[in-house]
Each structure stands twice: as C-alpha cells, then as structure tokens.
C-alpha cells in the first residue's frame, strides 16, 4: 500500500511541474491540427482520384 501512495504522490508532483498551455494556445494548436488534417485528407483524396482515373482510363479499358 505504501508503494501506491508513494507513486500517487510522485505522480502529482510531476504533474505540478508540467507547463500546461493556456486556453488560447490550446485553441490555436487544435485549429492547426484540424487544418493540417484537412489539407492532408484533400491531398490524399486527390491522389486517390487521379490514380483511380489513370487506372480506369489506361489500364482497365
């Protein structure tokens, strides 16, 4: 039981040392991740469409 108490105390101490982002930073990072995810999805979707078109046009006649 002592090991569990020690672990929880040390975990709490480590969490207090963390430099947590503020609300504005969290919002900015979230929007950045969403924007990059959408950009990558559009890029990969366009590649899929182009390669599918090339396959249908030139290989699968």
Jmol script that loads the backbone (N, CA, C; Angstrom):
load data "model"
ATOM      1  N   UNK A   1       0.821  -1.198   0.000  1.00  0.00           N
ATOM      2  CA  UNK A   1       0.000   0.000   0.000  1.00  0.00           C
ATOM      3  C   UNK A   1       0.866   1.264   0.000  1.00  0.00           C
ATOM      4  N   UNK A   2       2.024   1.160   0.648  1.00  0.00           N
ATOM      5  CA  UNK A   2       2.929   2.311   0.702  1.00  0.00           C
ATOM      6  C   UNK A   2       3.462   2.666  -0.681  1.00  0.00           C
ATOM      7  N   UNK A   3       3.688   1.638  -1.505  1.00  0.00           N
ATOM      8  CA  UNK A   3       4.197   1.886  -2.857  1.00  0.00           C
ATOM      9  C   UNK A   3       3.173   2.652  -3.690  1.00  0.00           C
ATOM     10  N   UNK A   4       1.912   2.333  -3.509  1.00  0.00           N
ATOM     11  CA  UNK A   4       0.854   3.026  -4.252  1.00  0.00           C
ATOM     12  C   UNK A   4       0.777   4.486  -3.818  1.00  0.00           C
ATOM     13  N   UNK A   5       0.828   4.731  -2.516  1.00  0.00           N
ATOM     14  CA  UNK A   5       0.794   6.101  -2.006  1.00  0.00           C
ATOM     15  C   UNK A   5       1.992   6.902  -2.518  1.00  0.00           C
ATOM     16  N   UNK A   6       3.161   6.275  -2.498  1.00  0.00           N
ATOM     17  CA  UNK A   6       4.366   6.941  -2.982  1.00  0.00           C
ATOM     18  C   UNK A   6       4.230   7.274  -4.465  1.00  0.00           C
ATOM     19  N   UNK A   7       3.735   6.309  -5.221  1.00  0.00           N
ATOM     20  CA  UNK A   7       3.545   6.531  -6.655  1.00  0.00           C
ATOM     21  C   UNK A   7       2.598   7.703  -6.914  1.00  0.00           C
ATOM     22  N   UNK A   8       1.474   7.747  -6.216  1.00  0.00           N
ATOM     23  CA  UNK A   8       0.500   8.813  -6.420  1.00  0.00           C
ATOM     24  C   UNK A   8       1.066  10.172  -6.026  1.00  0.00           C
ATOM     25  N   UNK A   9       1.824  10.229  -4.939  1.00  0.00           N
ATOM     26  CA  UNK A   9       2.446  11.490  -4.537  1.00  0.00           C
ATOM     27  C   UNK A   9       3.452  11.964  -5.577  1.00  0.00           C
ATOM     28  N   UNK A  10       4.265  11.039  -6.098  1.00  0.00           N
ATOM     29  CA  UNK A  10       5.261  11.404  -7.111  1.00  0.00           C
ATOM     30  C   UNK A  10       4.596  11.806  -8.425  1.00  0.00           C
ATOM     31  N   UNK A  11       3.517  11.121  -8.774  1.00  0.00           N
ATOM     32  CA  UNK A  11       2.797  11.470  -9.998  1.00  0.00           C
ATOM     33  C   UNK A  11       2.198  12.867  -9.879  1.00  0.00           C
ATOM     34  N   UNK A  12       1.633  13.186  -8.733  1.00  0.00           N
ATOM     35  CA  UNK A  12       1.071  14.521  -8.515  1.00  0.00           C
ATOM     36  C   UNK A  12       2.159  15.580  -8.581  1.00  0.00           C
ATOM     37  N   UNK A  13       3.315  15.293  -7.985  1.00  0.00           N
ATOM     38  CA  UNK A  13       4.424  16.242  -8.007  1.00  0.00           C
ATOM     39  C   UNK A  13       4.895  16.489  -9.439  1.00  0.00           C
ATOM     40  N   UNK A  14       4.957  15.458 -10.250  1.00  0.00           N
ATOM     41  CA  UNK A  14       5.375  15.608 -11.647  1.00  0.00           C
ATOM     42  C   UNK A  14       4.345  16.403 -12.446  1.00  0.00           C
ATOM     43  N   UNK A  15       3.060  16.165 -12.190  1.00  0.00           N
ATOM     44  CA  UNK A  15       2.018  16.910 -12.909  1.00  0.00           C
ATOM     45  C   UNK A  15       2.045  18.391 -12.553  1.00  0.00           C
ATOM     46  N   UNK A  16       2.454  18.722 -11.355  1.00  0.00           N
ATOM     47  CA  UNK A  16       2.558  20.126 -10.968  1.00  0.00           C
ATOM     48  C   UNK A  16       3.727  20.831 -11.666  1.00  0.00           C
ATOM     49  N   UNK A  17       4.719  20.055 -12.111  1.00  0.00           N
ATOM     50  CA  UNK A  17       5.874  20.613 -12.805  1.00  0.00           C
ATOM     51  C   UNK A  17       5.591  20.893 -14.286  1.00  0.00           C
ATOM     52  N   UNK A  18       4.532  20.308 -14.807  1.00  0.00           N
ATOM     53  CA  UNK A  18       4.235  20.438 -16.232  1.00  0.00           C
ATOM     54  C   UNK A  18       3.820  21.868 -16.554  1.00  0.00           C
ATOM     55  N   UNK A  19       4.338  22.385 -17.664  1.00  0.00           N
ATOM     56  CA  UNK A  19       3.974  23.712 -18.131  1.00  0.00           C
ATOM     57  C   UNK A  19       2.779  23.562 -19.087  1.00  0.00           C
ATOM     58  N   UNK A  20       1.586  23.676 -18.543  1.00  0.00           N
ATOM     59  CA  UNK A  20       0.373  23.455 -19.319  1.00  0.00           C
ATOM     60  C   UNK A  20       0.097  24.660 -20.219  1.00  0.00           C
ATOM     61  N   UNK A  21      -0.366  24.425 -21.467  1.00  0.00           N
ATOM     62  CA  UNK A  21      -0.695  25.550 -22.347  1.00  0.00           C
ATOM     63  C   UNK A  21      -1.959  26.257 -21.864  1.00  0.00           C
ATOM     64  N   UNK A  22      -2.034  27.561 -22.164  1.00  0.00           N
ATOM     65  CA  UNK A  22      -3.241  28.288 -21.779  1.00  0.00           C
ATOM     66  C   UNK A  22      -4.347  28.036 -22.809  1.00  0.00           C
ATOM     67  N   UNK A  23      -5.493  28.624 -22.594  1.00  0.00           N
ATOM     68  CA  UNK A  23      -6.657  28.368 -23.438  1.00  0.00           C
ATOM     69  C   UNK A  23      -6.415  28.795 -24.884  1.00  0.00           C
ATOM     70  N   UNK A  24      -5.768  29.958 -25.074  1.00  0.00           N
ATOM     71  CA  UNK A  24      -5.508  30.463 -26.423  1.00  0.00           C
ATOM     72  C   UNK A  24      -4.548  29.541 -27.179  1.00  0.00           C
ATOM     73  N   UNK A  25      -3.505  29.074 -26.513  1.00  0.00           N
ATOM     74  CA  UNK A  25      -2.555  28.169 -27.150  1.00  0.00           C
ATOM     75  C   UNK A  25      -3.235  26.854 -27.522  1.00  0.00           C
ATOM     76  N   UNK A  26      -4.056  26.339 -26.628  1.00  0.00           N
ATOM     77  CA  UNK A  26      -4.757  25.090 -26.902  1.00  0.00           C
ATOM     78  C   UNK A  26      -5.679  25.237 -28.104  1.00  0.00           C
ATOM     79  N   UNK A  27      -6.389  26.361 -28.181  1.00  0.00           N
ATOM     80  CA  UNK A  27      -7.273  26.615 -29.321  1.00  0.00           C
ATOM     81  C   UNK A  27      -6.466  26.712 -30.616  1.00  0.00           C
ATOM     82  N   UNK A  28      -5.356  27.441 -30.574  1.00  0.00           N
ATOM     83  CA  UNK A  28      -4.517  27.580 -31.765  1.00  0.00           C
ATOM     84  C   UNK A  28      -3.964  26.241 -32.232  1.00  0.00           C
ATOM     85  N   UNK A  29      -3.464  25.437 -31.306  1.00  0.00           N
ATOM     86  CA  UNK A  29      -2.909  24.137 -31.663  1.00  0.00           C
ATOM     87  C   UNK A  29      -3.993  23.210 -32.211  1.00  0.00           C
ATOM     88  N   UNK A  30      -5.173  23.270 -31.626  1.00  0.00           N
ATOM     89  CA  UNK A  30      -6.272  22.440 -32.099  1.00  0.00           C
ATOM     90  C   UNK A  30      -6.665  22.820 -33.522  1.00  0.00           C
ATOM     91  N   UNK A  31      -6.778  24.116 -33.784  1.00  0.00           N
ATOM     92  CA  UNK A  31      -7.120  24.563 -35.139  1.00  0.00           C
ATOM     93  C   UNK A  31      -6.017  24.208 -36.135  1.00  0.00           C
ATOM     94  N   UNK A  32      -4.776  24.282 -35.701  1.00  0.00           N
ATOM     95  CA  UNK A  32      -3.660  23.903 -36.565  1.00  0.00           C
ATOM     96  C   UNK A  32      -3.725  22.417 -36.926  1.00  0.00           C
ATOM     97  N   UNK A  33      -3.988  21.580 -35.957  1.00  0.00           N
ATOM     98  CA  UNK A  33      -4.091  20.136 -36.205  1.00  0.00           C
ATOM     99  C   UNK A  33      -5.261  19.838 -37.140  1.00  0.00           C
ATOM    100  N   UNK A  34      -6.403  20.495 -36.919  1.00  0.00           N
ATOM    101  CA  UNK A  34      -7.561  20.278 -37.785  1.00  0.00           C
ATOM    102  C   UNK A  34      -7.251  20.743 -39.199  1.00  0.00           C
ATOM    103  N   UNK A  35      -6.616  21.911 -39.342  1.00  0.00           N
ATOM    104  CA  UNK A  35      -6.273  22.430 -40.668  1.00  0.00           C
ATOM    105  C   UNK A  35      -5.312  21.521 -41.416  1.00  0.00           C
ATOM    106  N   UNK A  36      -4.275  21.052 -40.733  1.00  0.00           N
ATOM    107  CA  UNK A  36      -3.319  20.156 -41.377  1.00  0.00           C
ATOM    108  C   UNK A  36      -3.984  18.836 -41.738  1.00  0.00           C
ATOM    109  N   UNK A  37      -4.852  18.337 -40.873  1.00  0.00           N
ATOM    110  CA  UNK A  37      -5.559  17.081 -41.163  1.00  0.00           C
ATOM    111  C   UNK A  37      -6.435  17.213 -42.404  1.00  0.00           C
ATOM    112  N   UNK A  38      -7.128  18.336 -42.529  1.00  0.00           N
ATOM    113  CA  UNK A  38      -7.974  18.565 -43.707  1.00  0.00           C
ATOM    114  C   UNK A  38      -7.113  18.682 -44.959  1.00  0.00           C
ATOM    115  N   UNK A  39      -5.992  19.392 -44.871  1.00  0.00           N
ATOM    116  CA  UNK A  39      -5.099  19.545 -46.021  1.00  0.00           C
ATOM    117  C   UNK A  39      -4.545  18.192 -46.473  1.00  0.00           C
ATOM    118  N   UNK A  40      -4.133  17.373 -45.540  1.00  0.00           N
ATOM    119  CA  UNK A  40      -3.610  16.040 -45.880  1.00  0.00           C
ATOM    120  C   UNK A  40      -4.715  15.177 -46.475  1.00  0.00           C
ATOM    121  N   UNK A  41      -5.917  15.263 -45.934  1.00  0.00           N
ATOM    122  CA  UNK A  41      -7.040  14.487 -46.469  1.00  0.00           C
ATOM    123  C   UNK A  41      -7.350  14.903 -47.900  1.00  0.00           C
ATOM    124  N   UNK A  42      -7.337  16.204 -48.171  1.00  0.00           N
ATOM    125  CA  UNK A  42      -7.589  16.681 -49.534  1.00  0.00           C
ATOM    126  C   UNK A  42      -6.480  16.205 -50.466  1.00  0.00           C
ATOM    127  N   UNK A  43      -5.233  16.302 -50.028  1.00  0.00           N
ATOM    128  CA  UNK A  43      -4.107  15.863 -50.844  1.00  0.00           C
ATOM    129  C   UNK A  43      -4.202  14.371 -51.169  1.00  0.00           C
ATOM    130  N   UNK A  44      -4.422  13.544 -50.143  1.00  0.00           N
ATOM    131  CA  UNK A  44      -4.511  12.103 -50.367  1.00  0.00           C
ATOM    132  C   UNK A  44      -5.748  11.739 -51.180  1.00  0.00           C
ATOM    133  N   UNK A  45      -6.842  12.439 -50.958  1.00  0.00           N
ATOM    134  CA  UNK A  45      -8.048  12.188 -51.747  1.00  0.00           C
ATOM    135  C   UNK A  45      -7.842  12.528 -53.207  1.00  0.00           C
ATOM    136  N   UNK A  46      -7.131  13.619 -53.467  1.00  0.00           N
ATOM    137  CA  UNK A  46      -6.870  13.984 -54.867  1.00  0.00           C
ATOM    138  C   UNK A  46      -5.932  12.980 -55.526  1.00  0.00           C
ATOM    139  N   UNK A  47      -4.924  12.504 -54.797  1.00  0.00           N
ATOM    140  CA  UNK A  47      -4.059  11.459 -55.354  1.00  0.00           C
ATOM    141  C   UNK A  47      -4.850  10.196 -55.659  1.00  0.00           C
ATOM    142  N   UNK A  48      -5.732   9.816 -54.762  1.00  0.00           N
ATOM    143  CA  UNK A  48      -6.571   8.639 -54.969  1.00  0.00           C
ATOM    144  C   UNK A  48      -7.441   8.815 -56.206  1.00  0.00           C
ATOM    145  N   UNK A  49      -8.021   9.984 -56.357  1.00  0.00           N
ATOM    146  CA  UNK A  49      -8.868  10.250 -57.518  1.00  0.00           C
ATOM    147  C   UNK A  49      -8.053  10.203 -58.818  1.00  0.00           C
ATOM    148  N   UNK A  50      -6.874  10.823 -58.806  1.00  0.00           N
ATOM    149  CA  UNK A  50      -6.032  10.856 -60.008  1.00  0.00           C
ATOM    150  C   UNK A  50      -5.579   9.450 -60.390  1.00  0.00           C
ATOM    151  N   UNK A  51      -5.082   8.691 -59.421  1.00  0.00           N
ATOM    152  CA  UNK A  51      -4.626   7.341 -59.737  1.00  0.00           C
ATOM    153  C   UNK A  51      -5.784   6.434 -60.149  1.00  0.00           C
ATOM    154  N   UNK A  52      -6.937   6.601 -59.532  1.00  0.00           N
ATOM    155  CA  UNK A  52      -8.118   5.834 -59.943  1.00  0.00           C
ATOM    156  C   UNK A  52      -8.520   6.176 -61.358  1.00  0.00           C
ATOM    157  N   UNK A  53      -8.484   7.451 -61.701  1.00  0.00           N
ATOM    158  CA  UNK A  53      -8.801   7.881 -63.066  1.00  0.00           C
ATOM    159  C   UNK A  53      -7.804   7.285 -64.063  1.00  0.00           C
ATOM    160  N   UNK A  54      -6.504   7.347 -63.734  1.00  0.00           N
ATOM    161  CA  UNK A  54      -5.492   6.780 -64.620  1.00  0.00           C
ATOM    162  C   UNK A  54      -5.669   5.278 -64.795  1.00  0.00           C
ATOM    163  N   UNK A  55      -6.001   4.587 -63.720  1.00  0.00           N
ATOM    164  CA  UNK A  55      -6.243   3.146 -63.825  1.00  0.00           C
ATOM    165  C   UNK A  55      -7.443   2.857 -64.718  1.00  0.00           C
ATOM    166  N   UNK A  56      -8.530   3.578 -64.501  1.00  0.00           N
ATOM    167  CA  UNK A  56      -9.729   3.347 -65.317  1.00  0.00           C
ATOM    168  C   UNK A  56      -9.494   3.705 -66.779  1.00  0.00           C
ATOM    169  N   UNK A  57      -8.712   4.729 -67.032  1.00  0.00           N
ATOM    170  CA  UNK A  57      -8.527   5.217 -68.385  1.00  0.00           C
ATOM    171  C   UNK A  57      -7.531   4.371 -69.192  1.00  0.00           C
ATOM    172  N   UNK A  58      -6.403   4.053 -68.616  1.00  0.00           N
ATOM    173  CA  UNK A  58      -5.328   3.429 -69.365  1.00  0.00           C
ATOM    174  C   UNK A  58      -5.159   1.939 -69.130  1.00  0.00           C
ATOM    175  N   UNK A  59      -5.526   1.434 -67.968  1.00  0.00           N
ATOM    176  CA  UNK A  59      -5.276   0.033 -67.670  1.00  0.00           C
ATOM    177  C   UNK A  59      -6.549  -0.792 -67.769  1.00  0.00           C
ATOM    178  N   UNK A  60      -7.618  -0.319 -67.203  1.00  0.00           N
ATOM    179  CA  UNK A  60      -8.881  -1.058 -67.208  1.00  0.00           C
ATOM    180  C   UNK A  60      -9.776  -0.435 -68.278  1.00  0.00           C
ATOM    181  N   UNK A  61      -9.614  -0.895 -69.498  1.00  0.00           N
ATOM    182  CA  UNK A  61     -10.393  -0.314 -70.598  1.00  0.00           C
ATOM    183  C   UNK A  61     -11.665  -1.066 -70.828  1.00  0.00           C
TER     184      UNK A  61
END
end "model"
wireframe off; spacefill off
backbone 0.3
color backbone group
